[in-house]
Amino acid sequence: MTNQTTQTAPHVTDEAGVEQIRDAVRALCSRFPGEYWRGHDRDRTYPAEFVSAMTEGGYLGVLIPEAYGGSGLGLSVAAAILEEVHASGCNASALHAQMYTMGTVLRHGSDAQKRQWLPKIATGEVRLQAFGVTEPTAGTDTTSIATTATRKGDAYMINGQKVWTSRAQYSDLMVLLARTTPKEALVRKSEGLSVFLLDMRQAVGAGLTIKPIRTMINHATTEIFFDNLEIPASCLIGEEGKGFRYILDGMNAERILIAAECVGDNRWFVDKAAAYAKARVVFGRPIGQNQGVAFPIARAHAQGRAAKLMTYEAARLYDAGRPCAEEANTAKLLASEASWAAADTCLQTHGGFGFAEEYDVERKFRETRLYQVAPISTNLILSYLSEHVLGLPRSY
Ligand SMILES: Cc1cc2nc3c(=O)[nH]c(=O)nc-3n(C[C@H](O)[C@H](O)[C@H](O)COP(=O)(O)OP(=O)(O)OC[C@H]3O[C@@H](n4cnc5c(N)ncnc54)[C@H](O)[C@@H]3O)c2cc1C
């Protein structure tokens, strides 16, 4: 990736400072209107200009400590940034992995790994945007993944396959979860997996193959194949065999950040629906005068407000280093439902025009549907709450 002149986002801990960051993100996003996103959506191309602008603005380095060239801010600020991106009609999926994989690197990476990569990630010289966990046969059952990393002296040999590895074509680094001990040899199935931070620039064509998957949204997602890919043993993050725990740690951050994106989507849909309901006149009066039109918009707004409270409560706990799995899961559940309710309402409010590309409603509608499925599906969140919060019997 190109070396860029990168600013550091202003150092803030107070509400006024976060508001300034929100304003600045909105100003940046206004340079990327619906037309920009429509073009990339139509051609399924990567919004590189937007990613560069966000990097240059210092927003992708907010979680990187100041000692490594970032702003050293918390997840609450990262969430506010992604919320504003989505509330502005933009989409953060091209760049958000750099934020949600950061916890794994910061908490479990060695000093040498941090010194090697974090300053370059902060300037945008290298991108960390690929996160390889999901596999075609294991699905949500992550402890059943089959991709192996076998130690050979100072190296690991990687063999297997991942699916839905988003942004792999546009990332320099990948956080990879692979099996270092066969499942049959384990007492606890959550052990035997390890996390690696690998340099894909040297891997492509030398044992790593990337194949794009065309989907209903512009998400730059791929399947990737490992065929005797040799990586230095120094790519291992933390201890061998503890990778599942490291990834679970990071998943709370991921859920909170995705919830913030959903809160942003909810705001965009609600604003768009309310504006249209005021302006569109049918039967001689604005359609929003009909309660059948107004009430679903009001309900979606209320759902969004509640989801936002839970999202920032989860982020606050995460930043304080306190347990937040219940809140992070609840935030993701409520926010993805609030964004979907708002999307459906917005489309319905627009009638036939909701289906026209130029209104951006159908694009955002497709985009926000993802969050019921990825990064974790609604059922699995409900399973978590049932078992771990309510003490109900384990269902799988
Ligand atoms: C566009 C896109 C981008 C993605 N990006 C990435 C990425 O960058 N990196 C990555 O690693 N992964 C990524 N994913 C994968 C994503 O995290 C998974 O698709 C998601 O976790 C669901 O897994 P699955 O598709 O294998 O569904 P499955 O596990 O096959 O589940 C299918 C359905 O069955 C339900 N189900 C399964 N088991 C149970 C159960 N025990 N109880 C109740 N219901 C159950 C699920 O809720 C789901 O609705 C992406 C996916 C998509 C679509």
The ligand as a MOL file (V3000), in Angstrom:
LIG
                    3D

  0  0  0     0  0            999 V3000
M  V30 BEGIN CTAB
M  V30 COUNTS 53 58 0 0 0
M  V30 BEGIN ATOM
M  V30 1 C -20.3400 -10.7290 3.4630 0
M  V30 2 C -19.7060 -11.5600 4.5410 0
M  V30 3 C -18.4820 -11.1770 5.0710 0
M  V30 4 C -17.8510 -11.9490 6.0360 0
M  V30 5 N -16.5880 -11.6150 6.4640 0
M  V30 6 C -15.9010 -12.4770 7.2350 0
M  V30 7 C -14.5110 -12.2590 7.5360 0
M  V30 8 O -13.9110 -11.2570 7.1210 0
M  V30 9 N -13.8480 -13.1980 8.2630 0
M  V30 10 C -14.4460 -14.3320 8.7220 0
M  V30 11 O -13.7840 -15.1370 9.3580 0
M  V30 12 N -15.7690 -14.5740 8.4600 0
M  V30 13 C -16.4920 -13.6730 7.7430 0
M  V30 14 N -17.8230 -13.9270 7.4520 0
M  V30 15 C -18.4360 -15.1630 7.9260 0
M  V30 16 C -19.5300 -14.9350 8.9640 0
M  V30 17 O -18.9500 -14.6290 10.1980 0
M  V30 18 C -20.3850 -16.2110 8.9860 0
M  V30 19 O -21.0920 -16.2700 7.7550 0
M  V30 20 C -21.3210 -16.2290 10.1250 0
M  V30 21 O -20.5990 -16.3470 11.3280 0
M  V30 22 C -22.2980 -17.3970 10.0230 0
M  V30 23 O -21.5930 -18.5880 9.7380 0
M  V30 24 P -22.0320 -19.5380 8.5180 0
M  V30 25 O -22.2620 -18.6810 7.3330 0
M  V30 26 O -21.0710 -20.6510 8.3850 0
M  V30 27 O -23.4370 -20.0950 8.9840 0
M  V30 28 P -23.7330 -21.5020 9.6620 0
M  V30 29 O -22.8830 -21.7090 10.8700 0
M  V30 30 O -23.7270 -22.5420 8.6090 0
M  V30 31 O -25.2290 -21.2560 10.1460 0
M  V30 32 C -26.3120 -21.1670 9.1920 0
M  V30 33 C -27.5730 -20.7420 9.9420 0
M  V30 34 O -27.8810 -21.7320 10.9460 0
M  V30 35 C -28.0020 -21.1030 12.2100 0
M  V30 36 N -27.4260 -21.9850 13.2560 0
M  V30 37 C -26.2650 -22.7100 13.1690 0
M  V30 38 N -26.0650 -23.3820 14.3230 0
M  V30 39 C -27.0910 -23.0580 15.1590 0
M  V30 40 C -27.4400 -23.4000 16.5060 0
M  V30 41 N -26.6670 -24.2170 17.2270 0
M  V30 42 N -28.5680 -22.8870 17.0180 0
M  V30 43 C -29.3600 -22.0500 16.2820 0
M  V30 44 N -29.0930 -21.6790 15.0240 0
M  V30 45 C -27.9620 -22.1740 14.4710 0
M  V30 46 C -27.2310 -19.8110 12.1340 0
M  V30 47 O -27.7710 -18.8620 13.0090 0
M  V30 48 C -27.4060 -19.4070 10.6700 0
M  V30 49 O -28.5580 -18.6100 10.5140 0
M  V30 50 C -18.5080 -13.1260 6.5220 0
M  V30 51 C -19.7470 -13.4900 6.0140 0
M  V30 52 C -20.3480 -12.7360 5.0320 0
M  V30 53 C -21.6690 -13.1950 4.4750 0
M  V30 END ATOM
M  V30 BEGIN BOND
M  V30 1 1 1 2
M  V30 2 1 2 3
M  V30 3 2 2 52
M  V30 4 2 3 4
M  V30 5 1 4 5
M  V30 6 1 4 50
M  V30 7 2 5 6
M  V30 8 1 6 7
M  V30 9 1 6 13
M  V30 10 2 7 8
M  V30 11 1 7 9
M  V30 12 1 9 10
M  V30 13 2 10 11
M  V30 14 1 10 12
M  V30 15 2 12 13
M  V30 16 1 13 14
M  V30 17 1 14 15
M  V30 18 1 14 50
M  V30 19 1 15 16
M  V30 20 1 16 17
M  V30 21 1 16 18
M  V30 22 1 18 19
M  V30 23 1 18 20
M  V30 24 1 20 21
M  V30 25 1 20 22
M  V30 26 1 22 23
M  V30 27 1 23 24
M  V30 28 2 24 25
M  V30 29 1 24 26
M  V30 30 1 24 27
M  V30 31 1 27 28
M  V30 32 2 28 29
M  V30 33 1 28 30
M  V30 34 1 28 31
M  V30 35 1 31 32
M  V30 36 1 32 33
M  V30 37 1 33 34
M  V30 38 1 33 48
M  V30 39 1 34 35
M  V30 40 1 35 36
M  V30 41 1 35 46
M  V30 42 1 36 37
M  V30 43 1 36 45
M  V30 44 2 37 38
M  V30 45 1 38 39
M  V30 46 1 39 40
M  V30 47 2 39 45
M  V30 48 1 40 41
M  V30 49 2 40 42
M  V30 50 1 42 43
M  V30 51 2 43 44
M  V30 52 1 44 45
M  V30 53 1 46 47
M  V30 54 1 46 48
M  V30 55 1 48 49
M  V30 56 2 50 51
M  V30 57 1 51 52
M  V30 58 1 52 53
M  V30 END BOND
M  V30 END CTAB
M  END
